[in-house]
């Protein structure tokens, strides 16, 4: 447990506004070891690539037991902090979320993403409900004795086209960030957001370290650092690029 505690503390310390930790998302022990060898300071999984690697669709379709076993194997394969994408906690009820978080920490995770979208449905959970869910997750973390990093995600920007991102959406995100922080979140994840002005405004408006995904429409790493971002992740991009490469090589080999 001492080693896990130290890894969790290290992971917290890597979140610095203006000096972002870069997480090149892995999906299994093998990919995690490759990312570690490349010089990573921590390992993060993404729900989409993990599910795809095991033949499942995203959206909590991969059995939780399998996802947790995968995390346990990744933790055992690398000498770095490992954070897990827990999607929506595999249940709406706060008690279910708490049990899921407890199991993730027991599997060796020192952090996790936790999203506010309705998995398998439409829209986002009401702020009041999501706050209760985050409070349950934070309580489970405290009870575990491991200071795991709770990265509270909002899907506000993912559910809207980039050219429609505006101050109204930003204000909604800021409202959620403040509520999530009070509930016990350690970070705020805004995947899909790529507008420089909005990213900078978000980073200035909230105390929580901001996490952005490096998608095609998102500014490069150095610019994100200048805007105040504290964490840059790559989500499903590495897996998709690997899959495209593998398919092309297989096609060439098969077709001659």
N, C-alpha and C positions, 0 to 999 in steps of 0.2 A: 504493500500500500504506500510505503514511503516514496518509492520510485514514481508511482502514479501521481502522488501529490506534487512531487517536484516537477514532473512533466506538465501538470496542470498549471502550476505557478509560472513555469517558463512560457507556456502558451499565452497566458494572460499578458505577460510582459512584452510579448511580441506585437501587441496591438497598440501602435503609436500613431497618432494623427500626423500625417506628413511623412511618415517613414513606414509605409505599409508592409505587412507580412504578405508574401506571395504564396498562395496555395494552388499548386498544380494538381488538380484532383485525380486521385487514383481510384481503383475499383476492386483490387484484390491484392494479396500479399506480393505477387510478382511485380505488378505495376508500382506498388508502394516502394519496393526495394529499388526500382529503377529511379523513381523520383528522389528518393533519399540519396542515391549515388550521385545525382545531378547537383546536389548541394542544398536541398530543401531544409528548412528549419522546422517544419512540421508537415504532417500528412493529413489530408482531408479527403473524405469520400464524397461522392455526389450520388443522390438517390437514383438518378437516371442511368448513369453508367454501371452502378452496382447491379441494378435490376437487369439491365441489358446483358451484362456479362454472364448472368445466370439464366438468361432466356425469358425474362419477364418484362412486362411493360412497367413504366413508372407509375407512381400513384399508390404506393403501399401494396402493390401486387405481389412483390417478393415476400415470402413468409418471414415474419419477424425473427423467428428462430434462426433461419438461414442467414439473414442480414447480420444478426448479432454474432453468429459463429464466424462469419467473414471478418467482422471487426476484431474479434478475438485473435484470429489468425494474423491479421495485419499488425496488430499490436505486438504479437510475438515475433514478427519478422523484421521489425525495424527498431531503431534506437531513438525514435523521435516521438513527440506528442502526436496522438492520433485523435482527430475530431470526426464525428459521425453525422451524416445527414439523416435525421430522424423523421423527415417530412412532417406530418401532422401528429406524430406521437402514436400512430396506430389506434386512434380512438378520439372521440370528441370529449367524452367525460374527463374532467380533471383527474379523477382517481386512476383512470386508465393511462393517462399521460404520465402521471407520477410513477406508475409501475414500469412503464416503458423506459423512462429515464433511468430509473434504478437499475434495470437490467443492462442498459447501455454502459453505465458506469462500471457495473460488475464485470462486463466484458472487456474493460480496459480503456474505454473512451475517456478522454479528458475534456470533452466539449461536444456540442451538438448543435445543428441547425434545427430550428423549430418554426414552422411556417403558419401563417394565419389564413391561408386559403382553405376552403371546404373541400377536402380530398374526396374525389368521386362525385362532387356536386358543382355548384356554381357560386361565384362570388367569394367573399371573405367572411370569416366569423365576425360577429359583432364585437366591438372593442371590449365591452364588459365581459363577455364570455372568454375572449382570448386572454384577457388579464387574469382571469381565474385559472386558465390553463397554464399560463406562464408562472403564476404563483405556485401552482402545484408542482411544476417542474423544478422551480427554484427550491422549494421545500424538500423535494426528493434529493436534490444535489446536496443541500445542507446536511440532510440526514445520512448521506453516504460517507461524509467525512472527506470527500474529494472535492476540491474547489473547481469543479468543471465549468467551462465557459459556455454560457447559454446565449447563443446567437439567434436573437429573435428576428424572424424574417417576415417582411410584408410583401405580398404579391400584387400590390397596387399597380406597380409599373409594368409587371409582366403581363397583366391582363388588359393593358392598353397599348396601342401602337406607339412606338417612339415619337412619331410626329405629333401625337396628341398629348404628350407629357407637358404639363403646365403648372402654374402656381397653385391652382386648385388641388391638383393631385399631390403636389409637394406639401401643402398644408395638411392634407389628410395623413400623409406619411409622418409628418412631424408630430401630429396629435397622437398617432399610434406609438411612435418612438418614445415620447414622454410617458405615456401610459405603461408601455412595456418596461421601461427603465424602473419605474416605481414598483412594478410587479416583481422585479428581480433579474431582469435581463442584463447581460454583460456587454452585448454588442447589438447593432442594428444592421440587418441585411436587407438591401434594396436591389434585388436582381432586376435587370431590365433597364434600369436608369442609366442614361448615357449622356444627357445634356450637361455640359460643363457648368452652366450657371446654376442649374438645379442641384447638381452634386455638391458644389461649393456651398450653396445656401443650406443644404441639409447638414453638411459637416459643421457649419457654424451654428446652426440652430439647436443642435442636441449635444449632450455631453458624451453619449455612448460612441464608441469607435464605429465608424461606418464601413460596411463591407459592400463592395461592388464586384459584379462579374465582368470579366474581360471579354465581352462579346464584340462582334464586328463593328457596331456603331458606337462603341465606348472609347473614350480617349486612351492613349497609351499609358503605360505604367508611370512614367515620370510626371506626366500631366496630372494623373490621378493623385499622385503624392502631393503635388503643388496645390491641389484643390482641398487637401485635408483628409483624404481617404486613409484608413488605418489597416485595411485588409482587402486584398485583391484575390479573388478565386477564379477558377476557370470552368467550373461546372462540368457540363457534358462535352465541352469542346475537345479535350484530349482524346476521349474515347471515340468520338465521332471521326476525328482525323485519323486515328489508328484504324478504325473500321474501314474507312474509305481506302486507305493504303493497303490493307490486307485484302479487301475485295479486288482491287486492281491487280495486285500481285497474283492472287489466285486465278483471276480471269486470264491473265497472260500465261500462267503455267498450264492451265487446263486447255486453252485454245491453241497453245503452241506459238 
